[in-house]
Amino acid sequence: MSDAVTCKNLGKTFPGGVEAVSSVSLDVAHGEIYGFLGPNGAGKTTLISMLTTLLRPTRGSAEVEGIDVVRYPERVRRRIGLVFQRSTSDDALTGRENLEVLAGLHGLSPREARPRIREVLERLDLGEAADRRVSTYSGGMRRRLEIGAGIVHEPSLLFLDEPTLGLDPQGRAGFWEYVRDLRSRRGMTIFLTTHYLDEADQLSDRVSIIDHGRVLRTGSPVALKESLGRDVVLVRPSDPARDLRSLLAGLPGVSSVDPRAGDGEYRVKVARSESFVPAVVRACDAAGVELAGVATRKPSLDEVFLTVTGREYREESEANAPVPAGTTGTRGR
């Protein structure tokens, strides 16, 4: 059996020479939650738009459920569900009516749709609000309704494009629970794009890190973090002009010292932060160096991103490329 998603050298260049995605190759197994992590402007939405047939690739190939996305787009669309970055529900309709419209568009008869819609609304804790207008829904309720719209036709593969954008922490945590439930109960394959590190870490079986249209690293969150093999200690002297490179590099267990430009802080990779912290405090005290702070970091996806790109993870300015026809939200997220 083929994988749920397969890409080979998939790329997209927009008019004017803007390369949004550059030769991406990946595979997503059936039943997997696959996270696609990158800052704004990295190419995430462009990739998902190609995989869901909303945007034609410039080069390379892609198959979804074994079906070529360029040659047979209608067949692909019948197999997948898609939740956009922003709500696509009609505020003037009730939650139930929105799902009835979507079910009809997917070719379900009213007789088929009614029990399925009832089940979806109950599973997403929207049963009591089913006959209220969507304009009265909270942000979290809207996002759950979007999932309902994406799964009402029972797809085998669900694409989630920045699904928790704008939700508060409680709403995001609840959304994660629903996503896990879809996989555990239905065996659904889920392809998730996100720029939230914790979301990729908590949800994904595997993560691909993308930046500037290129996949830089792929693996399970645990494997990616363990590949760093070191703790990180941030050392900040009170005097930013004080050069501590030699002092820090000479301490036991130090593998690298990285002065962070402009802020006077040093990022030190060490074997064990627990033993390094008291050692650096003693060494600085003996050298007459006053410290403004010492902080420790265990390996994280943020550290993985820094290692593979040479810069810290952050949300960046969005690239000014066209928005794919038929989508909502911003290109390149």
C-alpha positions, 0 to 999 in steps of 0.5 A, a space after each residue: 500500500 502506498 503512503 498517505 502522502 508522497 512528494 518528490 522534488 515538489 516545488 513552486 515558483 510564483 511569477 516574478 521569480 519568487 520561489 516559495 517551495 524548493 524541491 520538497 521530498 517527503 512521505 507521510 504514513 497512513 495513520 500518522 500525525 505529520 507536523 510541518 513546522 516553520 516560521 511565517 513565510 517558510 512555505 507551509 501554506 504553499 505546500 499544503 495548497 499544492 497537496 490539496 490541489 488548490 495550487 499547481 506545482 511548478 516542478 516535481 510530483 505529489 501523490 495523495 492516497 496514491 493519486 497524482 494531485 495534478 492529473 486527478 485533482 477531483 479524485 484527490 479532493 474526494 479523499 481529503 478534508 481541509 481546515 484553513 487558517 481562518 474560519 470559512 463558516 457562514 456566520 448567518 447560518 447555524 452550525 448544523 446548517 453549515 455542515 449540511 451545506 458542506 455535506 451536500 457539496 460532497 455529494 451526500 444525500 440528506 438521509 446520509 448526512 443527517 446522522 453523520 452531522 449529528 455524530 460530528 456535532 456531538 463528538 466536537 461538543 457542539 451538540 447543544 450549540 448546533 442550532 445557534 448561529 455561528 456568529 454567536 460561537 467562541 473562537 474555540 467553537 468555530 475551530 471545532 466547527 471547522 474540523 467538523 466541516 473538514 471531516 463530515 464526508 469522512 475523509 481518510 486524510 485531513 489537512 490542518 493549515 495553522 488550525 489554532 491560529 488566534 486561539 488562546 492556550 486553553 482553546 489550543 489545548 482543547 483542539 489538540 485533544 480533538 485531533 488526537 481523538 480523530 487519529 485514535 478513533 478513526 485511524 485518520 492521517 493528519 497533515 498539520 502545518 504550524 508555526 507553534 513549536 509546542 504544537 508540533 512537539 505535542 501532536 506530531 509523530 514526525 516533524 519536518 522543519 521548513 525554512 525559506 521553502 526548504 525542508 531542513 530536518 525530519 524526524 520524531 520530536 524526541 529524535 530531533 531534540 536528542 540529536 543535539 545531545 547537549 544542554 544549553 546554558 545562557 550566560 549574561 554578564 552585567 557588562 555586555 562589553 565583557 568578553 567571556 569566550 575564553 573563560 567559558 570555553 575553558 570550563 569542563 564539559 563545554 562543547 561550544 560557546 556562541 556569543 549572541 550578537 548585540 545583547 551580550 549573552 553567551 549560548 554555551 552547549 554543555 554536557 550537563 547543565 546541572 554541574 555547569 551552572 555552579 561551575 560558571 558562577 564560581 569561575 565568574 566570581 573568581 574572575 571578578 565578572 558580575 553576572 546579570 543572569 544564568 538560564 538553562 535550556 534542555 534540548 528543544 525544537 527551538 534549539 534544533 531550528 537554531 542548529 540547522 539554520 544558524 538563527 533562533 526560531 521566530 515568527 517572521 514577516 510574510 513573503 509578498 507572493 500571490 495567495 493561491 486561488 480558492 484559499 484563505 489566509 496568507 501565502 507561505 505560512 
